[in-house]
Amino acid sequence: MSKEYDILHTSTMPVIALRGLTVFPNVLIHFEVARTASVRALEAAMTAGSPVFLVGQKDIGVEEPGADDLYQVGTISNIRQILRMPGDNVRVMVEGAGRGGLLQLLRTEPHLEAEVREIQEVPARESARTEALMRSTYELFQDYAELSTKLSPDLMVHVLASRDPGHIADYIAQNIPMRNSDKQSILEELRPVRRLEKLYRLLEREVEILTLDQEIQERAREQMNENQRDYYLREQLKAIQTELGEEADEIEEYRERIAQTKLPDQVREKLNKELSRLAKQSYSSSESTVLRNYLDICLELPWGKTTKEKINVAAVKKALDQDHFGLDKVKRRVLEFVAVRQLAPDLKGQIICLVGPPGVGKTSIAMSMARAMNRKLARISLGGVSDEAEIRGHRKTYVGAMPGRIINAINQAQSCNPLILLDEIDKLGYDHRGDPSSALLEVLDGEQNSTFRDNFLEIPFDLSQVMFITTANTTDTIPRPLLDRMEVIELSSYTDEEKVQIAKKHLLPKELKRHGLTKAQLKVSDGALREIIAAYTRESGVRVLERRLAAICRKAAMKVVSDGEKAVKVTEKDLEEYLGVPRYHPERQALEERVGVVNGLAWTSVGGELLEVEVNVVPGSGKVELTGNLGDVMKESAHAALSFIRSRADQLNVPADFYKEQDIHVHFPEGAVPKDGPSAGIAITTAMVSALTGVSVRRGIAMTGEVTLRGRVLPIGGLKEKTMAAFRNGIKTVIIPADNAKDLEEIDQTVRKALQFILVERADQVLSHALNRPVEAVPAPRRRGRPRKSEALPDLPPAPKGEGSSRLSDTFS
């Protein structure tokens, strides 16, 4: 430490940690204070009438600095003015009184407070060397002021008027932009002459940087002058072209195209107006480029162009039968739609929404309809679209503006009556840029879409002749106003037999052609196809099945090419060679009788699934543990089941105090998959009773239904998909709520014949049929296939179409 200073005395005062700012003595400065601790320090200083210690922060990223985060030398300052800003910020004006040293940080809450020593400098001696240094600093600062355009002339006057080398260094350092570390080094230098020397070296560096910056700007200015010269030459070229009539030819060409196109009067007037604006613009101006692009896009649209529609029910039926196997109910509904159009071609507002699991043929049905009806097809994928401008387009004044996807689809089809397929409409998103589903309301409304206005076109376009078909995996995520504009046609999962026929008639021939094979070179037996479906796929559609067949074709092609085999035949015994070890074992659940394990049925957006419910009972204190990534509704179902068992403990042969001396753990496997919904109620009840009594659950049985505290079994949704999952997994008997008897009509005939349905009204009936040692129960009627009217159960409240809680994947509902 230098000897040219005196320590006056030590005092305690509030501290403000500065980020990116250094305050020097004898300088008036104002700045904003945002941190709460700093504002409190200001308020404490104003209240006590004391100065405040302003000290720099080493790392500006530290939000709550401690003693190690602050420099040791700062400035003791007096507060001159405080101004409250909007929000929580405060603007303060301070005047540096002198340097100070940080001895000890006393506290950090509610604000920083430290013990500070005041440091007073001894004036520097006057000498020739000091005078020379001051003059050199004056000259260098004048050079800096000439290069910098941001310095006030008053700064130069103040510097020239001072004869104190220490103050000159402080004042210049305070008022010119430098790195904060350089300013801190000047503040920490307590010898005035050395401080001025350090400033001189830093000032030399700043002057050099400003000189280089000025040279760069000069080169940029020369380049700009060159661009202006090019612009002048282009303007001259434009004048020459005008004399030769070239630009006039472009305007005349646009005018001729407008006259020849079949445009509505309103559109023709708009385009002629834009053409007049183009004629007045400079050829190379940005506005003329925007207008040319606008006219080109508008004139490329198929105004008045249509394809002759073939509305023939027989032709559509033939096309659907050629491209799709099964789906009789869906085909019948599509044919009804075509029949109505055949009788009433001008009928508007018929929008079809095909809903079903992935891979069941939603998109291909729309393609078949377009081909059979002689309509051009345009497909728009809406998955992940979250910007309204994707539908309506951008204003043409924006850089890179273009029409929305609807107008682009029309332009792509080059027809005013195409079939536009809006794929994955249930996966639309929305954010701060707008809601695309709201923009689709006008598109899919037959009363409004005759005057659809795209933001880019700014003119009405008639969409009333367009046939819109949408696809979705579920209707739960489609906004209700949008869903009301569409007629929903549901596509269910394929049965195994349907998949076999689809593989034989469609998938296998397609893969043979793709891989360059003939039917003679590769033959796959029916047994192999059934084994692939049962042991290598687990899906509602046929996409995975198609990939498995592609894998077989690749290996067969390898044998034909490498081994010289002329014919390859694949049977079920050869599948491990082609596809590896079987991935699924459908019969496993049906062949085992286990205690505390019940097969539940789940509905998901990709079809039905079979999920096990496991219950384990161990000695404990009556805790109930629920695991498996369960939602709130499913947890409540488990507690309701437990309450029912406690109320019927005597009849169920369960110890009356089991809830005090035993812990019950309910687990749903596949814990990474979210699960929710109330329909696992009877499955949880059966698993708990089985675990508590030690009675095993009968083999080949699955169940679904909601249970109440009184043991009533309430109806559920998704029965069609759930029974399909039971059928795929080899289940023979399914217990369902009695009120779901009417839903059996919608189940596939193959599934109804293969499964035995037991309709129940109470949980006692479930236990009687599910457990090997039946408990006392009310008899329940058995159903195989369609129940007879004489066996109908008493009416209960109608079954809901869907349940309120559904999750991403495997979801009880």
C-alpha positions in Angstrom: 0.0 0.0 0.0 1.3 3.5 -0.9 2.4 5.8 1.9 0.8 8.9 0.2 -2.5 8.5 2.0 -3.8 8.7 5.6 -6.4 6.6 7.3 -8.7 9.1 8.9 -11.1 6.9 10.8 -13.3 3.8 10.5 -17.2 3.8 10.4 -20.1 1.5 9.7 -22.3 2.3 6.7 -24.7 0.7 4.2 -23.0 -0.9 1.1 -24.3 -1.0 -2.5 -22.6 -3.6 -4.7 -22.2 -2.1 -8.2 -22.4 -4.3 -11.4 -20.6 -2.9 -14.4 -20.1 0.6 -12.8 -17.4 2.3 -10.9 -17.9 5.6 -9.0 -14.9 8.0 -8.5 -14.5 10.6 -5.8 -15.5 14.3 -6.4 -17.7 13.2 -9.4 -21.5 13.6 -9.6 -23.2 10.5 -11.2 -26.7 9.0 -11.4 -27.6 5.4 -12.0 -30.5 2.9 -11.5 -30.8 0.5 -8.6 -32.9 -2.6 -9.1 -31.8 -5.2 -6.5 -33.9 -5.2 -3.3 -30.9 -5.3 -1.0 -29.5 -2.2 -2.7 -32.7 -0.3 -2.5 -32.9 -1.1 1.2 -29.3 0.1 1.6 -30.3 3.4 0.0 -33.3 3.8 2.2 -31.3 3.0 5.4 -28.7 5.6 4.4 -31.4 8.3 3.7 -33.1 7.5 7.0 -29.9 7.7 9.0 -28.5 10.6 7.1 -25.2 8.7 6.5 -23.1 8.2 3.4 -23.2 5.0 1.4 -20.3 2.9 0.4 -20.3 2.1 -3.4 -18.0 -0.8 -4.2 -17.6 -2.8 -7.5 -18.6 -6.4 -7.8 -16.0 -8.8 -9.3 -18.5 -11.1 -11.1 -21.6 -9.2 -12.3 -23.5 -12.6 -12.6 -23.6 -13.1 -8.8 -27.1 -12.0 -7.6 -26.3 -12.0 -3.9 -22.7 -11.0 -3.4 -20.6 -11.8 -0.3 -17.4 -10.4 1.0 -15.3 -12.4 -1.5 -17.3 -11.1 -4.4 -16.5 -7.4 -3.7 -13.4 -5.4 -4.4 -11.5 -4.0 -1.4 -11.5 -0.3 -2.5 -14.6 1.7 -3.3 -16.0 5.2 -3.0 -17.7 6.7 0.1 -20.6 8.7 -1.5 -23.3 11.2 -0.4 -26.8 10.7 -1.7 -28.1 13.8 -3.5 -31.4 12.6 -5.0 -33.6 9.5 -5.2 -36.3 9.1 -7.8 -38.8 6.2 -7.8 -39.2 4.7 -11.3 -42.1 2.6 -12.6 -41.9 -0.9 -11.2 -39.5 -1.5 -8.3 -36.5 0.3 -9.8 -35.0 3.4 -8.1 -32.9 6.1 -9.8 -30.3 7.7 -7.5 -27.9 10.6 -7.9 -24.7 10.4 -5.7 -21.5 12.4 -5.3 -18.3 10.7 -4.5 -16.8 12.0 -1.3 -13.6 10.0 -1.1 -12.0 6.6 -1.4 -12.7 4.0 1.2 -11.4 0.5 2.1 -13.6 -2.4 2.9 -12.5 -3.8 6.3 -15.3 -6.2 7.1 -18.7 -7.1 5.8 -20.9 -7.1 8.8 -24.2 -8.4 7.4 -26.0 -9.2 4.2 -29.7 -9.0 5.3 -31.8 -7.0 4.9 -29.1 -5.1 3.1 -25.3 -5.1 2.9 -23.5 -3.2 5.7 -19.8 -3.0 6.3 -17.0 -1.5 8.4 -15.3 1.0 6.1 -12.1 3.0 6.6 -11.8 6.4 5.0 -8.7 7.1 2.9 -7.4 10.6 2.3 -4.7 11.3 -0.3 -1.7 13.6 0.2 -1.6 16.1 -2.6 1.0 15.4 -5.3 4.1 17.6 -5.5 4.4 19.9 -8.4 7.3 19.1 -10.7 8.3 19.4 -14.4 7.6 15.7 -14.9 4.1 16.0 -13.5 3.4 19.1 -15.7 4.6 17.2 -18.8 2.4 14.3 -18.0 -0.6 16.5 -17.5 0.0 18.3 -20.9 0.4 15.0 -22.7 -2.8 13.8 -21.1 -4.6 17.0 -22.3 -3.4 16.4 -25.9 -4.3 12.7 -25.9 -7.8 13.5 -24.4 -8.3 16.1 -27.2 -7.5 13.4 -29.8 -9.9 11.1 -28.1 -12.6 13.8 -28.1 -12.2 14.4 -31.8 -12.5 10.7 -32.6 -15.5 10.1 -30.3 -18.8 11.7 -31.2 -20.4 11.0 -27.8 -18.4 13.3 -25.5 -19.8 16.6 -24.4 -17.6 19.7 -25.0 -18.1 20.6 -21.3 -15.9 17.6 -20.3 -12.9 19.0 -22.2 -13.4 22.3 -20.5 -13.6 20.7 -17.0 -10.4 18.7 -17.6 -8.4 21.7 -18.9 -9.5 23.7 -15.9 -8.2 21.2 -13.4 -4.6 21.2 -12.1 -4.9 18.1 -9.9 -3.4 15.0 -11.6 -5.4 12.7 -9.4 -8.7 14.4 -10.1 -8.0 14.6 -13.8 -7.5 10.8 -13.9 -10.6 10.2 -11.9 -12.8 12.6 -14.0 -11.7 11.2 -17.3 -12.0 7.6 -16.2 -15.5 8.3 -15.0 -16.7 9.8 -18.2 -15.3 7.6 -21.0 -16.2 4.0 -21.8 -13.6 1.5 -20.6 -13.6 -2.0 -19.2 -14.8 -2.1 -15.6 -11.6 -3.8 -14.4 -9.5 -0.9 -15.9 -11.6 1.6 -14.0 -11.2 -0.4 -10.8 -7.4 -0.4 -11.2 -7.4 3.4 -11.5 -9.6 3.7 -8.4 -7.3 1.4 -6.4 -4.2 3.5 -7.4 -3.8 5.9 -4.5 -0.8 7.8 -5.8 -2.1 10.7 -8.1 0.8 10.7 -10.5 0.9 7.0 -10.9 -2.9 7.1 -11.4 -2.6 9.6 -14.2 0.2 7.5 -15.9 -2.1 4.5 -15.8 -4.9 6.5 -17.3 -2.6 7.8 -20.0 -1.7 4.2 -21.1 -5.4 3.2 -21.1 -6.3 6.4 -23.1 -3.7 5.6 -25.7 -5.3 2.2 -26.2 -8.8 3.7 -26.6 -7.5 6.2 -29.1 -6.0 3.4 -31.2 -9.3 1.5 -31.0 -11.3 4.5 -32.1 -8.8 5.1 -35.0 -9.3 1.6 -36.3 -13.1 1.9 -35.9 -13.0 5.1 -37.9 -11.1 3.4 -40.7 -13.6 0.5 -40.8 -16.5 3.0 -41.0 -14.7 4.8 -43.8 -14.3 1.6 -45.8 -18.0 0.9 -45.2 -18.9 4.4 -46.4 -16.9 3.8 -49.6 -18.7 0.5 -50.2 -22.0 2.3 -49.7 -21.0 4.9 -52.3 -20.2 2.1 -54.7 -23.6 0.7 -54.1 -25.1 4.1 -54.8 -23.1 4.1 -58.1 -24.6 0.7 -59.0 -28.1 2.0 -58.2 -27.5 5.0 -60.5 -26.4 2.8 -63.3 -29.4 0.5 -62.8 -31.7 3.5 -63.0 -30.0 4.4 -66.2 -30.5 0.9 -67.5 -34.2 1.1 -66.5 -34.5 4.3 -68.5 -33.0 2.5 -71.5 -35.3 -0.4 -71.1 -38.3 2.0 -70.9 -37.2 3.6 -74.2 -37.0 0.1 -75.7 -40.4 -0.9 -74.3 -39.2 -3.9 -72.3 -40.8 -2.8 -69.0 -44.0 -1.8 -70.8 -44.1 -5.3 -72.2 -44.1 -6.7 -68.6 -47.0 -4.5 -67.6 -48.9 -5.4 -70.7 -48.2 -9.1 -70.1 -49.8 -8.9 -66.6 -52.7 -6.9 -68.0 -53.3 -9.6 -70.7 -53.2 -12.4 -68.1 -55.7 -10.6 -65.9 -58.0 -10.2 -68.9 -57.8 -13.8 -70.0 -58.3 -15.4 -66.5 -61.9 -16.1 -65.4 -61.8 -13.8 -62.3 -64.7 -12.4 -60.2 -65.2 -8.7 -60.8 -64.0 -7.9 -57.3 -60.8 -9.8 -57.8 -60.2 -8.3 -61.3 -60.6 -4.8 -59.9 -58.1 -5.5 -57.1 -55.5 -7.0 -59.4 -55.8 -4.1 -61.9 -55.3 -1.7 -59.0 -52.1 -3.5 -57.9 -50.9 -3.5 -61.5 -51.3 0.3 -61.7 -49.2 0.6 -58.6 -46.5 -1.7 -60.1 -46.4 0.5 -63.2 -45.5 3.6 -61.1 -42.7 1.8 -59.1 -39.0 1.7 -59.9 -38.1 -1.6 -61.5 -35.6 -2.5 -58.8 -37.5 -1.2 -55.8 -38.5 -3.6 -53.1 -42.1 -2.6 -53.5 -42.1 -3.7 -57.1 -40.7 -7.1 -56.1 -43.6 -7.5 -53.6 -46.2 -6.5 -56.2 -44.8 -8.9 -58.9 -44.8 -11.8 -56.4 -48.4 -11.0 -55.4 -49.6 -10.8 -59.0 -47.8 -14.0 -59.9 -49.4 -16.0 -57.0 -52.9 -14.6 -57.6 -52.8 -15.4 -61.3 -51.4 -18.9 -60.8 -54.5 -19.9 -58.8 -57.0 -22.1 -60.6 -59.8 -19.4 -60.9 -62.8 -21.2 -62.4 -61.0 -24.4 -63.1 -62.6 -27.6 -61.9 -62.4 -31.3 -62.6 -65.6 -33.2 -63.7 -66.7 -35.0 -60.6 -67.8 -38.6 -60.9 -70.4 -39.1 -58.2 -71.1 -42.8 -58.6 -71.7 -45.0 -55.5 -70.7 -48.2 -57.4 -67.4 -46.7 -58.5 -66.6 -45.5 -55.0 -67.5 -48.9 -53.6 -65.3 -50.6 -56.1 -62.3 -48.3 -55.3 -62.8 -48.8 -51.5 -63.0 -52.6 -51.8 -59.9 -52.7 -54.0 -57.8 -50.6 -51.5 -59.2 -51.8 -48.2 -60.3 -55.1 -46.6 -62.9 -55.1 -44.0 -64.1 -51.8 -42.5 -67.6 -52.6 -43.7 -69.3 -50.1 -41.4 -67.0 -47.3 -42.4 -67.4 -48.1 -46.1 -71.2 -48.1 -45.7 -71.1 -44.7 -44.1 -68.8 -43.3 -46.8 -71.1 -44.7 -49.5 -74.1 -43.0 -47.8 -72.2 -39.8 -48.0 -71.5 -40.2 -51.7 -75.2 -41.2 -52.4 -76.4 -38.0 -50.8 -74.0 -36.0 -53.0 -75.3 -37.9 -56.1 -78.9 -36.9 -55.3 -78.0 -33.3 -54.1 -74.7 -32.2 -55.7 -75.1 -28.6 -54.4 -75.4 -29.7 -50.8 -72.8 -27.9 -48.7 -71.4 -28.3 -45.2 -70.6 -32.0 -45.3 -67.2 -32.4 -43.6 -66.1 -36.0 -42.7 -63.8 -36.6 -39.8 -62.2 -40.1 -39.8 -61.3 -41.1 -36.2 -59.3 -44.2 -35.3 -56.0 -45.6 -34.1 -52.9 -45.2 -36.3 -52.5 -47.5 -39.2 -56.2 -48.5 -39.7 -56.5 -46.7 -43.1 -57.9 -43.2 -42.5 -55.6 -41.4 -45.0 -55.9 -44.2 -47.6 -59.7 -44.0 -47.5 -59.6 -40.3 -48.4 -57.2 -41.1 -51.2 -59.5 -43.8 -52.6 -62.4 -41.4 -52.5 -60.5 -38.8 -54.4 -59.5 -41.3 -57.1 -63.0 -42.7 -57.4 -64.7 -39.3 -57.5 -62.2 -37.8 -60.0 -61.1 -35.1 -57.6 -57.6 -33.8 -57.3 -56.1 -34.7 -53.9 -54.2 -32.2 -51.7 -52.9 -33.3 -48.3 -52.2 -30.9 -45.5 -50.5 -32.2 -42.3 -51.6 -30.3 -39.3 -49.6 -32.1 -36.7 -47.7 -29.6 -34.6 -49.1 -26.5 -36.4 -49.4 -23.7 -33.8 -49.4 -20.5 -35.9 -52.6 -19.1 -37.3 -50.7 -17.7 -40.3 -50.1 -21.3 -41.4 -53.8 -21.5 -42.3 -54.5 -17.9 -43.2 -51.1 -16.8 -44.6 -49.1 -13.7 -43.9 -49.6 -10.1 -45.0 -47.9 -9.6 -48.3 -45.9 -6.6 -46.9 -43.8 -9.0 -44.8 -40.5 -10.2 -46.1 -40.9 -13.8 -47.4 -44.7 -13.6 -47.1 -46.7 -16.4 -48.7 -50.3 -17.7 -48.7 -51.5 -20.1 -46.0 -51.7 -23.9 -46.4 -55.3 -23.9 -47.7 -54.5 -21.6 -50.7 -51.2 -23.5 -51.3 -53.2 -26.7 -51.5 -55.6 -25.2 -54.0 -52.7 -24.0 -56.1 -51.0 -27.4 -55.8 -54.2 -29.2 -57.0 -54.8 -26.6 -59.8 -58.5 -27.2 -59.3 -61.3 -25.3 -57.4 -63.0 -28.6 -56.4 -60.2 -30.8 -55.0 -60.4 -33.2 -52.1 -58.3 -31.6 -49.3 -57.2 -34.0 -46.6 -56.5 -32.3 -43.3 -54.4 -34.9 -41.6 -53.9 -35.2 -37.8 -56.4 -32.4 -37.0 -56.4 -33.5 -33.3 -52.7 -32.5 -33.0 -53.2 -28.8 -33.7 -51.4 -26.5 -31.2 -51.7 -22.9 -30.3 -49.4 -20.2 -28.8 -48.9 -16.4 -28.8 -49.1 -16.3 -32.6 -52.7 -17.4 -32.6 -55.0 -20.4 -32.6 -55.0 -22.3 -36.0 -58.1 -24.3 -35.0 -60.1 -21.0 -34.8 -58.9 -20.1 -38.4 -60.2 -23.5 -39.5 -63.7 -22.7 -38.3 -64.3 -20.5 -41.4 -62.6 -23.0 -43.7 -64.8 -25.9 -42.6 -68.1 -23.9 -42.4 -70.1 -24.4 -45.6 -72.0 -21.1 -45.0 -68.8 -19.0 -44.8 -66.1 -20.6 -46.8 -67.4 -19.3 -50.1 -65.7 -16.0 -49.3 -62.6 -17.3 -47.5 -60.0 -14.5 -47.3 -56.3 -15.4 -47.1 -54.2 -12.7 -45.4 -51.8 -12.7 -48.3 -54.4 -12.6 -51.1 -56.6 -10.0 -49.5 -59.4 -11.1 -51.9 -62.2 -13.7 -51.4 -61.6 -17.2 -52.7 -64.5 -19.7 -53.0 -63.9 -22.9 -51.0 -67.5 -24.1 -51.2 -66.7 -26.7 -54.0 -63.8 -28.2 -52.0 -64.5 -31.5 -50.3 -62.8 -31.6 -46.9 -61.9 -34.8 -45.1 -60.1 -34.7 -41.8 -58.4 -37.5 -39.8 -57.7 -37.8 -36.1 -56.7 -40.4 -33.5 -59.1 -39.1 -30.9 -61.7 -36.4 -30.6 -60.8 -35.4 -27.1 -58.2 -32.8 -28.2 -60.3 -31.3 -31.0 -62.0 -28.0 -29.9 -65.7 -28.4 -29.6 -66.7 -25.6 -32.1 -64.5 -27.3 -34.7 -65.8 -30.8 -33.9 -69.4 -29.6 -34.3 -68.7 -28.7 -38.0 -67.6 -32.3 -38.8 -69.4 -35.6 -39.0 -67.3 -38.2 -37.2 -66.9 -41.7 -38.6 -65.0 -44.0 -36.3 -62.6 -46.7 -37.5 -62.0 -49.5 -35.1 -59.0 -51.8 -34.6 -58.5 -54.7 -37.0 -59.1 -58.2 -35.8 -56.4 -60.8 -36.4 -58.2 -62.4 -39.2 -58.7 -59.1 -40.9 -55.0 -58.4 -40.6 -54.3 -61.8 -42.2 -56.4 -60.9 -45.2 -54.9 -57.4 -45.4 -51.4 -58.9 -45.4 -52.3 -61.4 -48.1 -54.2 -59.1 -50.4 -52.4 -55.8 -49.9 -49.3 -55.6 -47.8 -47.4 -58.6 -49.0 -47.9 -57.9 -52.7 -46.9 -54.3 -52.1 -43.7 -55.3 -50.3 -42.8 -57.9 -52.9 -43.0 -55.2 -55.6 -41.0 -52.7 -53.5 -38.2 -55.3 -53.0 -38.1 -56.5 -56.5 -39.5 -60.0 -55.7 -42.2 -62.1 -57.4 -44.8 -64.2 -55.9 -42.9 -67.3 -57.0 -39.7 -66.2 -55.3 -41.3 -65.6 -51.9 -44.2 -67.3 -50.3 -45.5 -66.7 -46.8 -47.9 -69.2 -45.3 -51.1 -68.2 -43.6 -49.9 -69.8 -40.4 -46.7 -67.6 -40.6 -48.9 -64.5 -41.0 -51.0 -65.4 -38.0 -47.9 -66.0 -35.9 -46.4 -62.7 -37.0 -49.5 -60.9 -36.0 -49.7 -62.7 -32.6 -46.1 -62.9 -31.6 -44.3 -60.0 -33.4 -46.9 -57.1 -33.4 -49.1 -55.5 -30.9 -51.1 -52.7 -32.6 -54.5 -51.7 -33.7 -53.5 -51.1 -37.4 -51.1 -52.8 -39.7 -48.1 -50.5 -39.9 -45.8 -52.7 -37.7 -47.1 -55.7 -39.6 -46.0 -54.1 -42.8 -42.5 -53.4 -41.4 -42.2 -57.1 -40.3 -43.2 -58.2 -43.8 -40.6 -55.8 -45.2 -37.9 -57.4 -43.0 -38.8 -60.8 -44.4 -38.6 -59.5 -47.9 -35.2 -58.1 -47.3 -33.8 -61.4 -46.0 -35.5 -63.3 -48.8 -33.9 -60.9 -51.3 -30.5 -61.6 -49.7 -31.0 -65.4 -50.1 -32.1 -65.0 -53.7 -29.1 -62.8 -54.6 -26.4 -64.3 -52.4 -27.3 -68.0 -52.0 -28.9 -68.4 -55.4 -32.2 -69.7 -54.1 -35.0 -69.5 -56.6 -37.9 -69.8 -54.2 -38.1 -68.9 -50.5 -41.0 -70.2 -48.4 -41.6 -68.9 -44.9 -43.7 -70.8 -42.4 -44.2 -70.2 -38.7 -41.2 -72.4 -37.9 -38.9 -70.1 -39.9 -39.9 -66.8 -38.3 -37.2 -66.7 -35.7 -34.6 -66.9 -38.5 -36.2 -63.9 -40.2 -37.6 -61.8 -37.3 -35.8 -63.0 -34.3 -37.2 -64.1 -31.0 -41.0 -63.5 -30.6 -41.7 -60.3 -28.8 -45.1 -61.0 -27.4 -46.7 -64.0 -25.8 -50.5 -63.5 -26.1 -51.5 -66.6 -24.2 -49.4 -66.0 -21.1 -52.1 -64.1 -19.1 -54.8 -66.6 -20.0 -52.9 -69.7 -18.9 -52.0 -68.6 -15.4 -53.9 -68.6 -12.1 -52.4 -66.1 -9.7 -53.2 -64.6 -6.4 -53.6 -60.8 -6.2 -53.1 -60.4 -10.0 -56.1 -59.4 -12.3 -56.2 -58.6 -16.0 -57.7 -55.1 -16.5 -58.7 -53.5 -19.8 -57.5 -50.1 -20.9 -58.4 -47.7 -23.6 -55.7 -45.6 -25.4 -55.7 -43.3 -28.4 -54.0 -46.1 -30.4 -56.5 -48.8 -29.4 -57.2 -51.1 -26.4 -54.6 -52.6 -24.1 -54.5 -55.3 -21.5 -52.9 -54.2 -18.2 -52.4 -56.2 -15.1 -53.4 -55.0 -11.7 -51.1 -56.4 -9.0 -51.8 -56.3 -5.2 -49.4 -57.4 -2.5 -50.3 -57.7 1.2 -47.6 -57.6 3.9 -47.6 -57.1 7.7 -47.6 -53.5 8.6 -49.6 -50.6 10.0 -52.4 -50.3 7.5 -50.7 -48.2 4.8 -52.0 -48.2 1.2 -49.3 -47.7 -1.4 -50.4 -46.9 -5.0 -47.7 -47.1 -7.7 -47.5 -47.3 -11.5 -47.7 -43.6 -12.5 -51.4 -43.3 -11.6 -53.7 -40.3 -12.0 -55.9 -38.9 -9.2 -59.1 -40.6 -10.5 -57.4 -44.0 -10.5 -56.1 -43.4 -7.0 -59.6 -42.5 -5.8 -60.9 -45.7 -7.4 -58.4 -47.8 -5.3 -59.5 -46.1 -2.1 -63.2 -46.6 -3.0 -62.5 -50.3 -3.6 -60.7 -50.6 -0.2 -63.7 -48.9 1.6 -66.1 -51.4 0.0 -64.0 -54.4 1.1 -63.8 -53.0 4.6 -67.6 -52.7 4.7 -68.1 -56.3 3.5 -65.1 -57.9 5.3 -67.3 -60.6 7.0 -69.0 -61.7 3.8 -65.7 -61.8 1.9 -63.9 -63.8 4.6 -61.4 -61.0 5.1 -60.0 -60.3 8.6 -62.0 -57.4 10.1 -58.9 -55.5 11.2 -56.8 -56.1 8.1 -56.6 -52.3 7.5 -54.8 -51.9 10.8 -52.3 -54.8 10.7 -51.5 -55.2 7.0 -50.1 -52.9 4.3 -51.6 -53.1 0.9 -49.5 -52.3 -2.2 -51.4 -51.8 -5.5 -49.2 -51.6 -8.6 -49.8 -51.2 -12.3 -46.8 -52.5 -14.4 -45.3 -50.3 -17.1 -44.8 -47.5 -14.6 -43.3 -45.1 -17.2 -46.7 -44.8 -18.9 -49.3 -42.5 -17.3 -52.6 -44.2 -16.4 -55.9 -42.7 -15.2 -59.7 -43.2 -15.2 -62.2 -45.0 -12.9 -62.8 -48.2 -15.0 -60.1 -50.2 -13.1 -62.4 -50.2 -10.0 -63.6 -53.8 -10.2 -60.1 -55.0 -11.2 -58.6 -53.4 -8.2 -61.4 -54.7 -5.9 -60.9 -58.3 -7.2 -57.1 -58.1 -6.9 -57.3 -56.8 -3.3 -59.8 -59.5 -2.2 -57.7 -62.2 -3.9 -54.5 -61.0 -2.1 -56.3 -60.6 1.3 -57.9 -64.1 1.2 -55.2 -66.0 -0.7 -57.8 -67.1 -3.3 -56.4 -67.2 -6.9 -58.1 -65.5 -9.8 -59.5 -67.7 -12.5 -57.5 -68.1 -15.7 -58.5 -66.5 -19.0 -60.6 -63.7 -17.4 -60.4 -59.9 -17.8 -62.7 -57.2 -16.5 -63.5 -53.5 -16.7 -65.9 -51.3 -14.7 -66.1 -48.6 -12.1 -67.0 -49.5 -8.5 -68.7 -47.4 -5.9 -68.5 -47.4 -2.1 -71.7 -49.5 -2.0 -70.3 -52.0 -4.5 -72.3 -50.9 -7.5 -70.6 -51.4 -10.9 -71.0 -48.4 -13.2 -70.7 -48.3 -17.0 -67.5 -47.4 -18.8 -66.4 -46.2 -22.3 -64.2 -47.6 -25.0 -65.7 -51.1 -24.7 -65.1 -51.9 -28.4 -61.3 -51.3 -28.2 -61.0 -53.0 -24.8 -62.7 -56.2 -25.9 -60.4 -56.2 -29.0 -57.4 -56.1 -26.7 -58.8 -59.0 -24.7 -59.3 -61.0 -27.9 -55.8 -60.3 -29.1 -54.3 -61.5 -25.7 -56.1 -64.8 -25.7 -58.7 -63.9 -23.0 -61.8 -66.0 -23.0 -64.1 -64.3 -20.5 -64.7 -60.6 -20.0 -66.7 -59.1 -17.1 -68.3 -55.8 -18.0 -71.0 -53.5 -16.4 -74.6 -54.5 -17.1 -75.3 -51.0 -18.5 -72.8 -51.6 -21.3 -74.9 -54.4 -22.7 -76.1 -52.1 -25.5 -72.5 -51.5 -26.6 -72.1 -55.1 -27.4 -73.8 -54.4 -30.8 -70.8 -52.3 -31.9 -68.3 -55.1 -31.2 -66.9 -57.0 -34.1 -68.7 -60.3 -34.8 -65.4 -62.3 -34.6 -64.7 -60.9 -31.2 -68.2 -61.5 -29.9 -68.1 -65.1 -31.0 -64.7 -65.7 -29.4 -65.4 -64.1 -26.0 -67.9 -64.9 -23.2 -69.3 -61.7 -21.7 -70.6 -61.6 -18.1 -72.7 -58.6 -17.3 -72.6 -57.5 -13.6 -74.4 -54.9 -11.5 -72.5 -55.4 -8.2 -69.0 -56.1 -7.1 -70.2 -59.3 -5.4 -71.1 -60.7 -8.7 -67.6 -59.9 -10.1 -65.9 -61.7 -7.2 -68.2 -64.7 -7.6 -67.2 -65.2 -11.3 -63.5 -64.1 -11.0 -62.3 -66.0 -7.9 -61.8 -69.7 -7.7 -63.6 -69.9 -4.4 -66.7 -67.7 -4.9 -67.9 -65.4 -2.2 -71.6 -64.8 -1.4 -72.9 -62.9 -4.3 -76.0 -62.0 -6.3 -76.2 -64.2 -9.4 -75.2 -62.5 -12.6 -76.4 -63.4 -16.1 -73.8 -64.8 -18.6 -73.6 -63.4 -22.2 -72.0 -65.1 -25.1 -72.3 -62.9 -28.2 -75.5 -60.9 -28.2 -77.6 -61.1 -25.0 -81.2 -62.3 -25.3 -83.9 -59.8 -24.4 -85.3 -62.1 -21.8 -82.0 -61.9 -19.9 -81.9 -58.1 -19.9 -81.0 -56.6 -16.6 -82.9 -53.7 -14.9 -82.2 -50.3 -16.4 -79.6 -48.1 -14.8 -78.4 -44.6 -15.7 -77.1 -44.5 -19.3 -73.4 -45.3 -19.9 -71.2 -42.2 -20.6 -69.6 -42.1 -24.0 -66.2 -41.2 -22.5 -64.7 -40.6 -19.2 -63.4 -37.3 -17.9 -59.8 -38.3 -17.4 -57.5 -39.5 -20.1 -53.7 -39.4 -20.4 -51.0 -39.7 -23.0 -51.0 -43.4 -23.4 -52.4 -46.5 -21.5 -55.5 -45.0 -19.9 -58.3 -46.7 -18.0 -61.6 -45.1 -19.1 
